Amino acid sequence: MSYNQDTIDELNLLALYNLDTTLAGLKVHSSSASPGAVAAAQRLHGKGLTTQADGGYLTTLGHEAAEMAQTLFNLLNPV
C-alpha cells in the first residue's frame, strides 16, 4: 500500500483545518489554488468530509479525519 498524489492532496487540505474551533473553515479558490488542491476539496466534499465542494467546514466525519491526518503528520514530523 502506498499513498497516491490524490490522497496526499486530501491529507494536505485536512492538515490545514483548525481543529480548535468549528467556526473556522477553508476556502479553496480555483483562481489561486493548485489544480490538485481544488480537486482534493471536491473529493473531500464528495466523501462527506466537508460542507462545500470548495472547502467549507468539516463535517463530524471530516473532523475525525482531520484529527487523524494531523496526528499522523505530528507523529512523522516530531518537533
N, C-alpha and C positions, 0 to 999 in steps of 0.2 A: 504494500500500500504506500502511495506517496501523494502528496498534495499537488493538484494541478494549479495553473495560474488563476482559474476562476475561483477556486477555493481560497487561495491566498488573497485575492482581491476582496472577497467577502470577509475574511478574517481581519484584514486591514481596516475595513469600514467598521466592523464591530468593535475594534480596538479604539476607535475614535469617540465612542459614546461615553458620556459622563454617567457613571452608574450611581453617583451620589444623589441624583435627583431624577424624577420622572418628567420634570418640566423643561428639560433641555433635549432638543432633537438635533438632527443634521439635515442640511440641505445640500444635495449633490447637484451642482449647476452643470448642465450639459455643455455650456459655453466655456467653462474653465476647468472642469474635472477631466481626468483621463477617460478615454472610452471604457477602459477596464473598470473604473470606479462607477461610472454611470450604469454599466451592465450589471455590476455586482449589486448596486442599490435596487435595481429592478428584480434581480433574482431573490434578494432577501425579502422583498415585499411579496413576491410570488410564493415564497415559503412560509409566509405568515409571521415573519420576524419583525417587520416594520409596518408602520401605518400608511406609508406613502411610497410610491414607486421611485421617488427622488429622495428618499431618506425618511424624513418624518421622525416619529417617535418609535421607541422599541415597544413591541407588544410584550406580554408576560413571557412568552416563549423566547422572544428576542432578547429580553433582559437576561434570561438564563444563559442563552447562547453567548451573549457579550461577556457575561461574567466568566464563563469557561474560556473564551478566547483570550481575555485579558489575564486570567490566571495562568494559562499555558504560556503566554508571552513572558510573564514575570518569572515563571519557573525556568524558562530557557534563557532568559536575559537577567540574571541576578545583578543587583546593584553592587 
